[in-house]
Amino acid sequence: MRRYFCAERLKNRHSSTGKLMGLMPVLTVLLAGWLGREYFIINSYNWWYMILFPGMLALMGAAVGNRDKKMDNRAIRVLPVEMGAVWDGKILYGVRCMGIALTVFLCMTLAVRMGLEQSMGQVFLINPSAGEQIFAVVVLFVTSLWQVPFCLFVQQLTGTFPMILIHMGSYILLSAELSLHSFFMALPGGITPRLMCIILKILPNGLTAEPGSMTFTPELLDTNGLLLGIAASVIWFLIFWQISRRWFVGRMEV
């Protein structure tokens, strides 16, 4: 398995994937700090997990998946390799990139928050501790794993541009609404916004999760949703991984 992962890392070493891992989270945090200092933490996280992070994963999936697809996977077909492991290597490489991007985002958010507090005495509308933010990013990592095999799979089926439209369109239109209901785990896109309500007290619409805010209900803060959402996310990840893996193996054997 390790050699297939290393092969993907080598193939994408000088691609746009590396730039996306650092550029997207840095720009998100800096833009949030510049546009609204009191709302810095709310905007930084909400913009990230609702729009920019899914967009980054879609672009990353396009870059990784298109590396071999543009040659109709001929470079893979002629090699004496296990096709399932080739697909696993692509997914693991995508997961690695996702983890790096989230680490950059967390470090930037903590650094900018500290800078605003110490240099300007800035007071934020919500100000979760460093531990709460670390926990939020770990949960964000787990609940976003499904996007890696999903984007790779759809990109192989439809191409790059349709995949981005499908992923971003469905995520933006469905995740915010679905996360407000008790069946938020029915589609994986509704899980992350719901769990961020519990951990960071931020609603999907960017408002604080407190009485008086639009779309707020006390059920959104029920901590029982944490374990349920995390477990559902892992299951969705494994489902998309296995479905896409079997499809890829079958396609390569044709």
WONORWO-V853123 format. One record per residue. N is the residue number from 0. D_FIRST is the distance of its C-alpha to the first C-alpha in Angstrom with 1 decimal. Layout:
n	d_first
N	D_FIRST
N	D_FIRST
This chain:
n	d_first
0	0.0
1	3.8
2	5.5
3	5.4
4	6.4
5	8.8
6	10.0
7	11.1
8	12.7
9	14.4
10	15.7
11	17.1
12	18.4
13	22.0
14	22.0
15	23.9
16	21.0
17	21.5
18	25.2
19	24.8
20	23.0
21	26.0
22	28.9
23	28.8
24	29.0
25	31.5
26	33.7
27	33.7
28	34.8
29	37.4
30	38.8
31	39.2
32	40.9
33	43.2
34	44.3
35	45.1
36	45.1
37	46.3
38	43.6
39	40.9
40	38.5
41	39.2
42	38.7
43	35.7
44	33.7
45	35.2
46	34.7
47	31.1
48	29.8
49	32.2
50	32.0
51	30.3
52	26.9
53	26.4
54	27.7
55	25.3
56	22.3
57	23.9
58	24.3
59	20.8
60	19.5
61	21.9
62	20.8
63	17.1
64	17.9
65	20.8
66	19.1
67	18.2
68	20.7
69	23.7
70	23.2
71	22.8
72	19.1
73	20.7
74	18.5
75	15.5
76	17.7
77	18.8
78	15.5
79	14.4
80	11.0
81	9.8
82	11.3
83	10.0
84	6.3
85	8.3
86	10.1
87	7.6
88	6.8
89	10.6
90	11.3
91	9.4
92	11.2
93	14.3
94	14.2
95	14.1
96	17.0
97	18.8
98	18.7
99	20.1
100	22.8
101	23.9
102	24.2
103	26.3
104	28.4
105	29.1
106	30.1
107	32.3
108	33.9
109	34.8
110	36.1
111	38.2
112	39.6
113	40.6
114	42.2
115	44.2
116	45.3
117	46.4
118	47.9
119	49.5
120	49.8
121	48.0
122	47.9
123	45.3
124	45.9
125	43.0
126	41.5
127	38.6
128	37.8
129	34.8
130	33.4
131	33.9
132	32.3
133	29.2
134	29.0
135	29.6
136	26.7
137	24.3
138	25.6
139	25.3
140	21.6
141	21.0
142	23.5
143	22.1
144	18.5
145	19.6
146	20.8
147	17.4
148	16.5
149	20.2
150	21.0
151	18.2
152	19.4
153	23.1
154	22.7
155	21.4
156	24.3
157	27.1
158	26.4
159	26.2
160	29.8
161	30.1
162	26.8
163	28.2
164	31.5
165	30.1
166	27.9
167	30.4
168	33.4
169	32.2
170	30.9
171	34.2
172	36.5
173	35.1
174	33.4
175	36.5
176	38.7
177	36.3
178	35.5
179	39.2
180	39.4
181	38.5
182	36.0
183	34.0
184	30.7
185	31.6
186	29.7
187	26.8
188	28.6
189	31.5
190	29.6
191	29.1
192	32.7
193	34.0
194	32.1
195	33.2
196	36.8
197	36.4
198	34.7
199	36.4
200	39.4
201	38.8
202	39.5
203	37.6
204	40.7
205	40.6
206	43.5
207	43.6
208	43.0
209	46.5
210	49.6
211	51.3
212	48.2
213	47.7
214	45.4
215	45.2
216	45.6
217	45.3
218	42.6
219	40.1
220	40.1
221	39.5
222	36.8
223	35.9
224	34.0
225	31.4
226	29.7
227	30.3
228	28.8
229	25.7
230	25.0
231	25.7
232	23.4
233	20.4
234	21.5
235	21.9
236	18.4
237	17.0
238	19.5
239	18.8
240	15.0
241	15.7
242	18.7
243	17.1
244	14.0
245	16.6
246	18.8
247	16.4
248	15.5
249	19.3
250	20.2
251	18.2
252	19.8
253	23.2
